């Protein structure tokens, strides 16, 4: 039985949050929705696939998944949120808290400890407002390709979901820093938990998140923790989670060409494709959106599909993405992801590795290929997890990345990582772990 359950609203979130546990030696499995779970997992990370649902539907699906997969009140529960607050944050938090309270047998009041900061990627929380590289979310354009508008005011967002917030500012998070003990923070948490539903924690650094995780243990294991992969990285140690046998997976080796599928319309992702194209021999296949949306009804659909398959069979790495000149409105994102998945469906047995940008895109490809579980291995860098398929017809290395995330070189670094892990190379390495030369079967 898993010691920790993570529930995310998209696939990339489930993966990057789960890998924060995997690097501690916990066997971590990502599961898509209602797929069969792995009884040997220490950490189970669920992709609820709720980001683009209505708030009511997202809350209902979150409740259903928790009733099915949360075994008891002793299981550590983490609600993964997007670090730029996209999706149905308030509605899903309210549903998670309600499900946890309904399950509890303790007399202690159960609350949410919320710390959405992810300092390693420029996401911070100051005075209860979410910032991206120091700017409020409203000023960053992070929602330009999203159906909902991300706001930086966390308290306002929670209040709309009928949750009572209380702020733990930086002055409290760091109050006892010179002495190394978070007495003031623990005391404040215990006090605020008596009247609030959600304790909103400021954080600008990883040390802030570390202190929040440690101090929050005073609230008991029935607490709901929530945030990005930033806070999740410190919970296993704070909660003293341990595996009977520390899990030390072998790095995945690549036997075949890499397929990059970029379904995100963010300028960040498009810039990353340009860097990948200019600094590697990766073939870039830009497909007009109208061709993708028409699928087999377009006379050019088969032409693009054949071009892709021929390049992969020749051993070329290929990046596939919609033509940005003719990109459709964000409301058509799901259909576009499904069309990309249909385009690459015949390539499932040809590729040696998959790199997917955008949670919806990754989920659509997995659905098309019949992939239901991933075993997390490590990460190329923070926020860029590495996994292998589990329970599929073969072990396929998979790298996933959120659409608006990462530096310009992110996809190129994925390319370098996969090249370094080609079958036949010796002593490959994964971040923080030594590698071995055994290839995938």
C-alpha positions, 0 to 999 in steps of 0.5 A: 500500500502506498505511503503517499497519494498525489492527485494532480489535474494533468499528466505533467503535474503528476509526473514532476510532483511524483519525481520529487518523491522518487529522488528520495528513493521511494518507488513512485508510479504515475497512474492515469485516472482509473488505471490499475495501481501498482501495489508495490509503489511507495508513492502513487501519483494520479493524473485526474485529467481535470484541468479543462473541466468545469469547476463542478465537474473537476470537483466531482472527479477529484472526489471520486478518485479520492474515494477510490484511491485514498486508502486511509487517514494515515496515507499522506495526501498531496493535492498537486496544483499548477505553480501558476494557478491554472485550472480549478484550484479552488474547487479541487482543493475544496473537494479534496479537503471535504473528502479528507475530513469525511475520512478522518477519525481524529478530533483534530481539525483538518486543514490544507497547508498550501505552498504553491511556490516552485523557486527553482522555476521562478515561481514564488509566493509573497504576501499571499500573491503568486509571482512569476519571476517577481511579477504578479501572474496577471502581468506575465501572460501565463493565461493567454492560452488557457480557458481561465485567467490565472490570478495572483491573489490566492485568498480571493481565489480560495474565498470564491470556493468557500474556503477560509484562508489564513496567511503565513507570511515570510516573517513567520516562515523565517521567524526562528531562522537564526536558531534553526527551529520553526517554533513560531511557525508551528505555533502559528499553524496550530493556532490558525488551523482552529478557524481557517480551512487553508493555511496559505504559506509564503515562500521565496526559496527552497529553504522556506519550503523545507521549513514549511514542510517540517513545521506542518508535521505538527498538524498530523498526518491527516492534513492535506498538503497542496502546492507544486513540485516544490513543497512535495520535494520536502514532504517525504523527509519531513514525514519520515517516509521510508521504503523497506528497500530504497528504490534505485532504478537504472537510468533508461537507455534509448534504442531508437529515435526520439519523438518530440511532440509539442502541443503547447501554444505558449511562446516558451515552448515555441522558443524551445523548439527553435533552440532544439532545431538550431542546435541539433539535427532534429527534424522539425515537422510543423503541421498546419492546425487546419490539417490536424483538425480535419484529420483524414478528411484533409488530403495532406494528413496522410502526407504528414503521417508518412513523412513522420514515419519515414524520418523515424524509420531512418533513425532521425529524431523528429519534433512534431507541432502545430503550425503556430501561424495557423494556431487555433483558439485555446478552447480547441486545445483538447481537440488539437492534442487529440489530433496530434496523438492521432498523427503519432499513433502509428509511431508507437513501435518505432520510437526509442523515446518520447518527449511530450510538452503539455499535459493534455498532449502527453495524456492524449498520446498515452491514451492513443498508445495504450500507456496507463502507468509510468515508473518515475526514474529521476529528472533531467533538471527540476520540473523535467521528469524522466520515466519509463512506461510500466505494464506496457508492451515494452519499457519506453523512456518518457520525458514530460514538460509543462507547456509554459515551463523551462528555459529556452534550452529545455528541449535541447537538454532533453535531446542531449540527455537522450543522446547520452543514454543511447544503447551502447554508451557506457556509464550514462548518468541521470541527475543525482544518480549513477547509471549503468550500461544495461539497455532496455528490453 
